[in-house]
Amino acid sequence: MSTESPVLSPRSVADFWTVVAITAIVHALGSLLHEGLGHGGACLAIGAHPVSLTSVYFDCSRDSRWVSAAGTLANFAAGLVCWLLLRRSRQSSPRLRYFLWLLMTLNLLDGAGYFLFSGVGNIGDWADVIRGLQPAWVWHAGLAVLGAGLYFLLVCVAARELLRFLPAGEDRWRTARRLTWLPYVAGGIISCIAGAFNPQGMIFVAISAAAASFGGASGLIWMSWFMASAPRWFPPSPEPFRPLTHSRSWIIAGCIVAALFIFGLGRGATFH
């Protein structure tokens, strides 16, 4: 009698619409954390006043390096909290754990990616943070090197945590691709649609929505390839495998959050 594990379809271990729904919720939360909690919280902390808030932009009544840096710092803090919760939630449902994994991954990659983006392109939050510091090329080069190194390290951390969502055998890397490529594409589309509604103009779709979702999250595209090319670094998880099955509750919640994110936060709010 054969003892080989049956070949599983990626669809049976990671439901398409459930992953998309979780992705929509994660991107909405990530935007609120970066723009609202990070930039907005720092704006209030320095005694200034919020002017406007959208899914891709926050305007404060006073310019400050702290306000510019706070969005990325909020991303890192949220990523760390999610990592700690993920390590303590081994008995929770696979959907909740995947939500924590994706929220952790996107927050950490967005944070590291912003260093690289601003260091190379001289645009965005961290370009504002280091503006005026001399010699400028040293600051830009240092920021770019820090971002690239940290980004690779955090992709490795996220890949190690992804192992617990993968079945044993030859299905591992196909499932890894589904759990990384699908949120990359779906999240980028959702973020760009929401960004297109912002009143500041389409330029913010390019430098914020598209840059963060397609650029900052690009590690999701090559993560599964990297795992498959270095299997010794990513051995099978000792935890029992549990599939990420279809969930009507997550899908309904994802649709509601996506609508609010696109038509609410996408259009934004102006404060007086």
Phi and psi in degrees as GROMACS dihedral restraints (atoms count N, CA, C in turn):
[ dihedral_restraints ]
;  ai    aj    ak    al  type     phi  dphi    fc
    3     4     5     6     1   -71.9    20    10
    4     5     6     7     1   140.2    20    10
    6     7     8     9     1  -109.0    20    10
    7     8     9    10     1     8.2    20    10
    9    10    11    12     1   -70.9    20    10
   10    11    12    13     1   145.9    20    10
   12    13    14    15     1   -72.1    20    10
   13    14    15    16     1   141.6    20    10
   15    16    17    18     1   -66.2    20    10
   16    17    18    19     1   147.3    20    10
   18    19    20    21     1   -78.3    20    10
   19    20    21    22     1   123.1    20    10
   21    22    23    24     1  -102.2    20    10
   22    23    24    25     1   145.9    20    10
   24    25    26    27     1   -79.2    20    10
   25    26    27    28     1   139.2    20    10
   27    28    29    30     1   -55.5    20    10
   28    29    30    31     1   -30.6    20    10
   30    31    32    33     1   -63.4    20    10
   31    32    33    34     1   -31.8    20    10
   33    34    35    36     1   -78.8    20    10
   34    35    36    37     1   -16.4    20    10
   36    37    38    39     1  -108.9    20    10
   37    38    39    40     1   -10.1    20    10
   39    40    41    42     1  -152.0    20    10
   40    41    42    43     1    95.8    20    10
   42    43    44    45     1   -64.2    20    10
   43    44    45    46     1   131.0    20    10
   45    46    47    48     1   -56.4    20    10
   46    47    48    49     1   -57.4    20    10
   48    49    50    51     1   -70.2    20    10
   49    50    51    52     1   -28.7    20    10
   51    52    53    54     1   -69.1    20    10
   52    53    54    55     1   -41.3    20    10
   54    55    56    57     1   -64.2    20    10
   55    56    57    58     1   -42.0    20    10
   57    58    59    60     1   -62.7    20    10
   58    59    60    61     1   -42.4    20    10
   60    61    62    63     1   -63.2    20    10
   61    62    63    64     1   -44.4    20    10
   63    64    65    66     1   -62.6    20    10
   64    65    66    67     1   -39.1    20    10
   66    67    68    69     1   -60.9    20    10
   67    68    69    70     1   -43.0    20    10
   69    70    71    72     1   -61.3    20    10
   70    71    72    73     1   -43.5    20    10
   72    73    74    75     1   -65.2    20    10
   73    74    75    76     1   -42.6    20    10
   75    76    77    78     1   -63.5    20    10
   76    77    78    79     1   -43.2    20    10
   78    79    80    81     1   -67.4    20    10
   79    80    81    82     1   -37.8    20    10
   81    82    83    84     1   -64.1    20    10
   82    83    84    85     1   -45.1    20    10
   84    85    86    87     1   -64.9    20    10
   85    86    87    88     1   -40.6    20    10
   87    88    89    90     1   -61.4    20    10
   88    89    90    91     1   -39.9    20    10
   90    91    92    93     1   -65.9    20    10
   91    92    93    94     1   -43.2    20    10
   93    94    95    96     1   -63.7    20    10
   94    95    96    97     1   -39.6    20    10
   96    97    98    99     1   -64.2    20    10
   97    98    99   100     1   -45.2    20    10
   99   100   101   102     1   -71.2    20    10
  100   101   102   103     1   -53.8    20    10
  102   103   104   105     1   -79.3    20    10
  103   104   105   106     1   -47.8    20    10
  105   106   107   108     1   -79.9    20    10
  106   107   108   109     1   -61.7    20    10
  108   109   110   111     1   -68.7    20    10
  109   110   111   112     1   -44.8    20    10
  111   112   113   114     1   -71.7    20    10
  112   113   114   115     1   -73.4    20    10
  114   115   116   117     1   -63.2    20    10
  115   116   117   118     1   -45.4    20    10
  117   118   119   120     1   -64.6    20    10
  118   119   120   121     1   -43.5    20    10
  120   121   122   123     1   -63.5    20    10
  121   122   123   124     1   -41.0    20    10
  123   124   125   126     1   -67.2    20    10
  124   125   126   127     1   -35.9    20    10
  126   127   128   129     1   -60.6    20    10
  127   128   129   130     1   -45.2    20    10
  129   130   131   132     1   -67.9    20    10
  130   131   132   133     1   -36.1    20    10
  132   133   134   135     1   -64.9    20    10
  133   134   135   136     1   -30.9    20    10
  135   136   137   138     1   -90.1    20    10
  136   137   138   139     1     5.9    20    10
  138   139   140   141     1    84.6    20    10
  139   140   141   142     1    13.7    20    10
  141   142   143   144     1   -94.0    20    10
  142   143   144   145     1  -175.9    20    10
  144   145   146   147     1  -124.9    20    10
  145   146   147   148     1   134.8    20    10
  147   148   149   150     1   -64.6    20    10
  148   149   150   151     1   138.6    20    10
  150   151   152   153     1  -103.9    20    10
  151   152   153   154     1   -50.0    20    10
  153   154   155   156     1  -154.9    20    10
  154   155   156   157     1   156.6    20    10
  156   157   158   159     1  -142.6    20    10
  157   158   159   160     1   128.3    20    10
  159   160   161   162     1  -133.3    20    10
  160   161   162   163     1  -175.5    20    10
  162   163   164   165     1   -69.8    20    10
  163   164   165   166     1   -16.1    20    10
  165   166   167   168     1  -126.5    20    10
  166   167   168   169     1     3.3    20    10
  168   169   170   171     1  -157.2    20    10
  169   170   171   172     1   140.9    20    10
  171   172   173   174     1  -132.3    20    10
  172   173   174   175     1   133.1    20    10
  174   175   176   177     1  -116.4    20    10
  175   176   177   178     1   124.1    20    10
  177   178   179   180     1  -108.9    20    10
  178   179   180   181     1   150.9    20    10
  180   181   182   183     1   -71.2    20    10
  181   182   183   184     1   -11.3    20    10
  183   184   185   186     1  -136.0    20    10
  184   185   186   187     1   133.1    20    10
  186   187   188   189     1   -74.9    20    10
  187   188   189   190     1   137.6    20    10
  189   190   191   192     1  -158.6    20    10
  190   191   192   193     1   139.6    20    10
  192   193   194   195     1   -61.9    20    10
  193   194   195   196     1   -35.5    20    10
  195   196   197   198     1   -64.8    20    10
  196   197   198   199     1   -41.0    20    10
  198   199   200   201     1   -64.4    20    10
  199   200   201   202     1   -41.7    20    10
  201   202   203   204     1   -64.8    20    10
  202   203   204   205     1   -39.7    20    10
  204   205   206   207     1   -77.2    20    10
  205   206   207   208     1   -24.3    20    10
  207   208   209   210     1   -65.6    20    10
  208   209   210   211     1   -28.9    20    10
  210   211   212   213     1   -62.1    20    10
  211   212   213   214     1   -48.1    20    10
  213   214   215   216     1   -66.6    20    10
  214   215   216   217     1   -39.5    20    10
  216   217   218   219     1   -63.1    20    10
  217   218   219   220     1   -36.7    20    10
  219   220   221   222     1   -64.9    20    10
  220   221   222   223     1   -38.1    20    10
  222   223   224   225     1   -61.2    20    10
  223   224   225   226     1   -46.5    20    10
  225   226   227   228     1   -63.6    20    10
  226   227   228   229     1   -41.6    20    10
  228   229   230   231     1   -63.5    20    10
  229   230   231   232     1   -43.7    20    10
  231   232   233   234     1   -64.5    20    10
  232   233   234   235     1   -40.4    20    10
  234   235   236   237     1   -62.3    20    10
  235   236   237   238     1   -40.6    20    10
  237   238   239   240     1   -65.5    20    10
  238   239   240   241     1   -43.6    20    10
  240   241   242   243     1   -61.6    20    10
  241   242   243   244     1   -43.7    20    10
  243   244   245   246     1   -63.9    20    10
  244   245   246   247     1   -38.2    20    10
  246   247   248   249     1   -63.0    20    10
  247   248   249   250     1   -43.0    20    10
  249   250   251   252     1   -65.1    20    10
  250   251   252   253     1   -41.9    20    10
  252   253   254   255     1   -65.4    20    10
  253   254   255   256     1   -38.8    20    10
  255   256   257   258     1   -63.1    20    10
  256   257   258   259     1   -38.8    20    10
  258   259   260   261     1   -68.7    20    10
  259   260   261   262     1   -22.6    20    10
  261   262   263   264     1  -101.4    20    10
  262   263   264   265     1     2.8    20    10
  264   265   266   267     1  -113.9    20    10
  265   266   267   268     1    38.8    20    10
  267   268   269   270     1   -65.8    20    10
  268   269   270   271     1   -23.0    20    10
  270   271   272   273     1   -94.9    20    10
  271   272   273   274     1    -2.7    20    10
  273   274   275   276     1   -76.1    20    10
  274   275   276   277     1   169.9    20    10
  276   277   278   279     1   -66.2    20    10
  277   278   279   280     1   150.7    20    10
  279   280   281   282     1   -58.9    20    10
  280   281   282   283     1   -32.6    20    10
  282   283   284   285     1   -66.9    20    10
  283   284   285   286     1   -43.2    20    10
  285   286   287   288     1   -65.4    20    10
  286   287   288   289     1   -40.2    20    10
  288   289   290   291     1   -68.1    20    10
  289   290   291   292     1   -37.8    20    10
  291   292   293   294     1   -67.4    20    10
  292   293   294   295     1   -36.9    20    10
  294   295   296   297     1   -58.4    20    10
  295   296   297   298     1   -46.4    20    10
  297   298   299   300     1   -64.7    20    10
  298   299   300   301     1   -40.0    20    10
  300   301   302   303     1   -63.7    20    10
  301   302   303   304     1   -46.9    20    10
  303   304   305   306     1   -67.7    20    10
  304   305   306   307     1   -40.0    20    10
  306   307   308   309     1   -64.5    20    10
  307   308   309   310     1   -41.3    20    10
  309   310   311   312     1   -61.6    20    10
  310   311   312   313     1   -49.5    20    10
  312   313   314   315     1   -62.7    20    10
  313   314   315   316     1   -48.5    20    10
  315   316   317   318     1   -68.1    20    10
  316   317   318   319     1   -36.7    20    10
  318   319   320   321     1   -65.6    20    10
  319   320   321   322     1   -44.3    20    10
  321   322   323   324     1   -68.2    20    10
  322   323   324   325     1   -43.3    20    10
  324   325   326   327     1   -68.5    20    10
  325   326   327   328     1   -38.0    20    10
  327   328   329   330     1   -61.1    20    10
  328   329   330   331     1   -41.6    20    10
  330   331   332   333     1   -62.6    20    10
  331   332   333   334     1   -51.0    20    10
  333   334   335   336     1   -66.8    20    10
  334   335   336   337     1   -38.5    20    10
  336   337   338   339     1   -63.6    20    10
  337   338   339   340     1   -31.2    20    10
  339   340   341   342     1   -65.7    20    10
  340   341   342   343     1   -36.7    20    10
  342   343   344   345     1   -59.3    20    10
  343   344   345   346     1   -48.0    20    10
  345   346   347   348     1   -65.6    20    10
  346   347   348   349     1   -43.3    20    10
  348   349   350   351     1   -60.7    20    10
  349   350   351   352     1   -48.5    20    10
  351   352   353   354     1   -73.4    20    10
  352   353   354   355     1   -35.2    20    10
  354   355   356   357     1   -65.8    20    10
  355   356   357   358     1   -40.0    20    10
  357   358   359   360     1   -83.6    20    10
  358   359   360   361     1   -45.6    20    10
  360   361   362   363     1   -91.5    20    10
  361   362   363   364     1    -9.5    20    10
  363   364   365   366     1    53.3    20    10
  364   365   366   367     1    46.1    20    10
  366   367   368   369     1  -148.6    20    10
  367   368   369   370     1   153.3    20    10
  369   370   371   372     1    95.7    20    10
  370   371   372   373     1  -173.1    20    10
  372   373   374   375     1   -57.6    20    10
  373   374   375   376     1   -47.5    20    10
  375   376   377   378     1   -78.7    20    10
  376   377   378   379     1   -16.9    20    10
  378   379   380   381     1   -67.2    20    10
  379   380   381   382     1   -35.9    20    10
  381   382   383   384     1   -69.3    20    10
  382   383   384   385     1   -36.2    20    10
  384   385   386   387     1   -62.9    20    10
  385   386   387   388     1   -42.8    20    10
  387   388   389   390     1   -96.5    20    10
  388   389   390   391     1     2.2    20    10
  390   391   392   393     1   -61.3    20    10
  391   392   393   394     1   130.6    20    10
  393   394   395   396     1    92.7    20    10
  394   395   396   397     1   -13.3    20    10
  396   397   398   399     1   -79.9    20    10
  397   398   399   400     1   138.1    20    10
  399   400   401   402     1  -122.2    20    10
  400   401   402   403     1   149.3    20    10
  402   403   404   405     1   -72.4    20    10
  403   404   405   406     1   136.0    20    10
  405   406   407   408     1   -61.0    20    10
  406   407   408   409     1   -40.2    20    10
  408   409   410   411     1   -65.5    20    10
  409   410   411   412     1   -31.8    20    10
  411   412   413   414     1   -67.2    20    10
  412   413   414   415     1   -43.7    20    10
  414   415   416   417     1   -64.0    20    10
  415   416   417   418     1   -41.5    20    10
  417   418   419   420     1   -67.9    20    10
  418   419   420   421     1   -43.0    20    10
  420   421   422   423     1   -64.4    20    10
  421   422   423   424     1   -42.8    20    10
  423   424   425   426     1   -63.2    20    10
  424   425   426   427     1   -40.5    20    10
  426   427   428   429     1   -64.9    20    10
  427   428   429   430     1   -41.4    20    10
  429   430   431   432     1   -66.0    20    10
  430   431   432   433     1   -43.7    20    10
  432   433   434   435     1   -66.0    20    10
  433   434   435   436     1   -43.8    20    10
  435   436   437   438     1   -59.0    20    10
  436   437   438   439     1   -45.5    20    10
  438   439   440   441     1   -63.1    20    10
  439   440   441   442     1   -44.8    20    10
  441   442   443   444     1   -64.7    20    10
  442   443   444   445     1   -46.2    20    10
  444   445   446   447     1   -65.4    20    10
  445   446   447   448     1   -44.8    20    10
  447   448   449   450     1   -66.3    20    10
  448   449   450   451     1   -37.2    20    10
  450   451   452   453     1   -61.4    20    10
  451   452   453   454     1   -47.3    20    10
  453   454   455   456     1   -62.1    20    10
  454   455   456   457     1   -42.8    20    10
  456   457   458   459     1   -61.1    20    10
  457   458   459   460     1   -42.7    20    10
  459   460   461   462     1   -72.4    20    10
  460   461   462   463     1   -30.5    20    10
  462   463   464   465     1   -62.2    20    10
  463   464   465   466     1   -41.4    20    10
  465   466   467   468     1   -62.6    20    10
  466   467   468   469     1   -42.1    20    10
  468   469   470   471     1   -62.6    20    10
  469   470   471   472     1   -46.6    20    10
  471   472   473   474     1   -63.8    20    10
  472   473   474   475     1   -39.8    20    10
  474   475   476   477     1   -63.5    20    10
  475   476   477   478     1   -39.8    20    10
  477   478   479   480     1   -62.8    20    10
  478   479   480   481     1   -39.2    20    10
  480   481   482   483     1   -72.9    20    10
  481   482   483   484     1   -25.4    20    10
  483   484   485   486     1   -70.0    20    10
  484   485   486   487     1   -22.4    20    10
  486   487   488   489     1   -55.1    20    10
  487   488   489   490     1   -33.4    20    10
  489   490   491   492     1   -70.0    20    10
  490   491   492   493     1   -11.5    20    10
  492   493   494   495     1   -98.8    20    10
  493   494   495   496     1     3.6    20    10
  495   496   497   498     1  -108.3    20    10
  496   497   498   499     1   138.2    20    10
  498   499   500   501     1   -75.4    20    10
  499   500   501   502     1   166.9    20    10
  501   502   503   504     1   -78.4    20    10
  502   503   504   505     1   162.6    20    10
  504   505   506   507     1    86.6    20    10
  505   506   507   508     1  -161.0    20    10
  507   508   509   510     1   -71.4    20    10
  508   509   510   511     1    -9.0    20    10
  510   511   512   513     1   -81.8    20    10
  511   512   513   514     1    -8.1    20    10
  513   514   515   516     1   -59.5    20    10
  514   515   516   517     1   -51.3    20    10
  516   517   518   519     1   -76.7    20    10
  517   518   519   520     1   -30.3    20    10
  519   520   521   522     1   -65.8    20    10
  520   521   522   523     1   -40.4    20    10
  522   523   524   525     1   -67.4    20    10
  523   524   525   526     1   -39.1    20    10
  525   526   527   528     1   -60.2    20    10
  526   527   528   529     1   -41.5    20    10
  528   529   530   531     1   -62.4    20    10
  529   530   531   532     1   -41.6    20    10
  531   532   533   534     1   -64.5    20    10
  532   533   534   535     1   -38.9    20    10
  534   535   536   537     1   -79.1    20    10
  535   536   537   538     1    -9.5    20    10
  537   538   539   540     1  -114.6    20    10
  538   539   540   541     1   -45.2    20    10
  540   541   542   543     1   -68.3    20    10
  541   542   543   544     1   -41.0    20    10
  543   544   545   546     1   -61.6    20    10
  544   545   546   547     1   -49.8    20    10
  546   547   548   549     1   -66.2    20    10
  547   548   549   550     1   -27.5    20    10
  549   550   551   552     1   -63.9    20    10
  550   551   552   553     1   -50.3    20    10
  552   553   554   555     1   -69.7    20    10
  553   554   555   556     1   -49.8    20    10
  555   556   557   558     1   -63.6    20    10
  556   557   558   559     1   -43.0    20    10
  558   559   560   561     1   -65.0    20    10
  559   560   561   562     1   -40.0    20    10
  561   562   563   564     1   -63.6    20    10
  562   563   564   565     1   -41.3    20    10
  564   565   566   567     1   -65.4    20    10
  565   566   567   568     1   -46.0    20    10
  567   568   569   570     1   -62.1    20    10
  568   569   570   571     1   -44.1    20    10
  570   571   572   573     1   -65.4    20    10
  571   572   573   574     1   -40.1    20    10
  573   574   575   576     1   -70.2    20    10
  574   575   576   577     1   -36.3    20    10
  576   577   578   579     1   -63.6    20    10
  577   578   579   580     1   -46.3    20    10
  579   580   581   582     1   -62.4    20    10
  580   581   582   583     1   -42.3    20    10
  582   583   584   585     1   -63.6    20    10
  583   584   585   586     1   -29.4    20    10
  585   586   587   588     1   -65.9    20    10
  586   587   588   589     1   -19.2    20    10
  588   589   590   591     1   -87.6    20    10
  589   590   591   592     1    -8.1    20    10
  591   592   593   594     1   -68.2    20    10
  592   593   594   595     1   141.6    20    10
  594   595   596   597     1   -76.4    20    10
  595   596   597   598     1    -7.6    20    10
  597   598   599   600     1   -79.1    20    10
  598   599   600   601     1   -10.3    20    10
  600   601   602   603     1   112.1    20    10
  601   602   603   604     1   166.3    20    10
  603   604   605   606     1   -70.0    20    10
  604   605   606   607     1   -15.9    20    10
  606   607   608   609     1   -59.0    20    10
  607   608   609   610     1   -32.3    20    10
  609   610   611   612     1   -75.6    20    10
  610   611   612   613     1   -18.5    20    10
  612   613   614   615     1   -66.1    20    10
  613   614   615   616     1   -39.6    20    10
  615   616   617   618     1   -75.6    20    10
  616   617   618   619     1   -48.6    20    10
  618   619   620   621     1   -87.2    20    10
  619   620   621   622     1   -11.1    20    10
  621   622   623   624     1  -124.4    20    10
  622   623   624   625     1   -64.5    20    10
  624   625   626   627     1   -62.3    20    10
  625   626   627   628     1   -55.0    20    10
  627   628   629   630     1   -69.5    20    10
  628   629   630   631     1   -40.5    20    10
  630   631   632   633     1   -64.0    20    10
  631   632   633   634     1   -41.3    20    10
  633   634   635   636     1   -75.0    20    10
  634   635   636   637     1   -44.3    20    10
  636   637   638   639     1   -79.5    20    10
  637   638   639   640     1   -45.9    20    10
  639   640   641   642     1   -89.4    20    10
  640   641   642   643     1   -32.8    20    10
  642   643   644   645     1   -86.6    20    10
  643   644   645   646     1   -55.7    20    10
  645   646   647   648     1   -62.8    20    10
  646   647   648   649     1   -31.7    20    10
  648   649   650   651     1   -94.8    20    10
  649   650   651   652     1    11.9    20    10
  651   652   653   654     1   -62.0    20    10
  652   653   654   655     1   -19.8    20    10
  654   655   656   657     1   -60.0    20    10
  655   656   657   658     1   -25.5    20    10
  657   658   659   660     1   -64.5    20    10
  658   659   660   661     1   -29.3    20    10
  660   661   662   663     1   -71.2    20    10
  661   662   663   664     1   -43.5    20    10
  663   664   665   666     1   -99.9    20    10
  664   665   666   667     1     1.1    20    10
  666   667   668   669     1   -61.6    20    10
  667   668   669   670     1   -48.6    20    10
  669   670   671   672     1   -66.8    20    10
  670   671   672   673     1   -36.8    20    10
  672   673   674   675     1   -63.2    20    10
  673   674   675   676     1   -42.3    20    10
  675   676   677   678     1   -63.3    20    10
  676   677   678   679     1   -41.1    20    10
  678   679   680   681     1   -63.6    20    10
  679   680   681   682     1   -42.9    20    10
  681   682   683   684     1   -69.5    20    10
  682   683   684   685     1   -30.1    20    10
  684   685   686   687     1   -81.9    20    10
  685   686   687   688     1   -15.0    20    10
  687   688   689   690     1  -132.2    20    10
  688   689   690   691     1    63.3    20    10
  690   691   692   693     1   -62.3    20    10
  691   692   693   694     1   -25.7    20    10
  693   694   695   696     1   -65.4    20    10
  694   695   696   697     1   -29.1    20    10
  696   697   698   699     1   -76.8    20    10
  697   698   699   700     1   -20.3    20    10
  699   700   701   702     1  -130.2    20    10
  700   701   702   703     1    70.2    20    10
  702   703   704   705     1   -71.4    20    10
  703   704   705   706     1   162.3    20    10
  705   706   707   708     1   -57.6    20    10
  706   707   708   709     1   143.7    20    10
  708   709   710   711     1   -70.5    20    10
  709   710   711   712     1   139.5    20    10
  711   712   713   714     1   -74.0    20    10
  712   713   714   715     1   -11.4    20    10
  714   715   716   717     1   -74.3    20    10
  715   716   717   718     1   146.3    20    10
  717   718   719   720     1   -60.8    20    10
  718   719   720   721     1   135.7    20    10
  720   721   722   723     1   -76.0    20    10
  721   722   723   724     1   133.4    20    10
  723   724   725   726     1  -130.0    20    10
  724   725   726   727     1   123.0    20    10
  726   727   728   729     1   -68.2    20    10
  727   728   729   730     1   153.5    20    10
  729   730   731   732     1   -92.2    20    10
  730   731   732   733     1    87.9    20    10
  732   733   734   735     1   -86.0    20    10
  733   734   735   736     1   171.7    20    10
  735   736   737   738     1   -60.1    20    10
  736   737   738   739     1   136.0    20    10
  738   739   740   741     1  -137.2    20    10
  739   740   741   742     1   112.7    20    10
  741   742   743   744     1   -64.6    20    10
  742   743   744   745     1   -36.3    20    10
  744   745   746   747     1   -63.7    20    10
  745   746   747   748     1   -46.1    20    10
  747   748   749   750     1   -65.0    20    10
  748   749   750   751     1   -37.6    20    10
  750   751   752   753     1   -66.7    20    10
  751   752   753   754     1   -44.1    20    10
  753   754   755   756     1   -62.7    20    10
  754   755   756   757     1   -45.8    20    10
  756   757   758   759     1   -61.4    20    10
  757   758   759   760     1   -40.1    20    10
  759   760   761   762     1   -64.3    20    10
  760   761   762   763     1   -39.7    20    10
  762   763   764   765     1   -64.8    20    10
  763   764   765   766     1   -42.4    20    10
  765   766   767   768     1   -64.9    20    10
  766   767   768   769     1   -47.2    20    10
  768   769   770   771     1   -64.8    20    10
  769   770   771   772     1   -40.3    20    10
  771   772   773   774     1   -62.0    20    10
  772   773   774   775     1   -41.6    20    10
  774   775   776   777     1   -64.4    20    10
  775   776   777   778     1   -43.4    20    10
  777   778   779   780     1   -66.4    20    10
  778   779   780   781     1   -38.7    20    10
  780   781   782   783     1   -65.6    20    10
  781   782   783   784     1   -46.1    20    10
  783   784   785   786     1   -73.3    20    10
  784   785   786   787     1   -51.9    20    10
  786   787   788   789     1   -91.8    20    10
  787   788   789   790     1   -15.0    20    10
  789   790   791   792     1   -99.7    20    10
  790   791   792   793     1   -73.1    20    10
  792   793   794   795     1   -67.4    20    10
  793   794   795   796     1   -29.4    20    10
  795   796   797   798     1   -60.0    20    10
  796   797   798   799     1   -46.6    20    10
  798   799   800   801     1   -71.8    20    10
  799   800   801   802     1   -31.2    20    10
  801   802   803   804     1    85.0    20    10
  802   803   804   805     1  -180.0    20    10
  804   805   806   807     1  -135.8    20    10
  805   806   807   808     1   144.3    20    10
  807   808   809   810     1  -111.1    20    10
  808   809   810   811     1   132.1    20    10
  810   811   812   813     1  -105.1    20    10
  811   812   813   814     1   144.7    20    10
